[in-house]
């Protein structure tokens, strides 16, 4: 399937900025499940300072912002050919060692709730247990926007019993790691009807003999040809499409517009 993607992020400020730095992870890579046909990133109101591949294999760009203008627009767009591999993305690649995906992070630290959830995986082969975990996360955590933030941990989201795709992915990753599976976070896009206000996220676990396999608790499935991966990492902080810092007293507004269509 060929997917056409448009992702526009707009920042507005009520005063000039003393200084700001934005980090972009907005470039998909070709691989087993997807081939990038065309892709471009256009930036208005900021200057690109550096472009590099990070330790997880994600193309990363750094933008600097200073003074006027008081608005920044970042538009990523292009076309990607995708295929359905039942979620299997294949062997591990990149500079990051496998043990890095076995260790917890502040967002994926396992507490009593996560440990109890992991026990629910039960017996069976690896794929069977991981699919059971995917469904357990969906059963225990209702998809509900506005109940968590980007700083909410997996343990806290499980206690709340509600969250979004980021929380589902963090909970899955935390429980998979406790159960002995290397696991990682994936940011990307999912084809839906109409305009979207955020990108999507899911998890991958490493299964011997298959490599990395994707699991999306939010939709109770493994990624298929309607998914496009942008970046991978230990958790959301390693993969956020746009993140950064700013200095000064200016108030910031943010608007995100995403369309994914065949």
Secondary structure, DSSP 8 states (H G I E B T S, - for coil): -EEEEEEEEEEEESS-EEEEEEEEEEE----SSEEEEEEEEEEESSEEEEEEE-TTS-EEEEEEEEES-SEEEEEEEEEEEE---TTEEES--SSS-GGGGTS--GGG---HHHHHHHHTT-SS-HHHHHHHHHHHHHHHSEE-TTS--TT--HHHHHHHTEE-HHHHHHHHHHHHHHTT--EEEEEEEE--SS-BSS-EEEEEEEETTTEEEEEBGGGTB---TTEEEEEEESSHHHH-SEEEEEESS--EEEEEEEEEE-
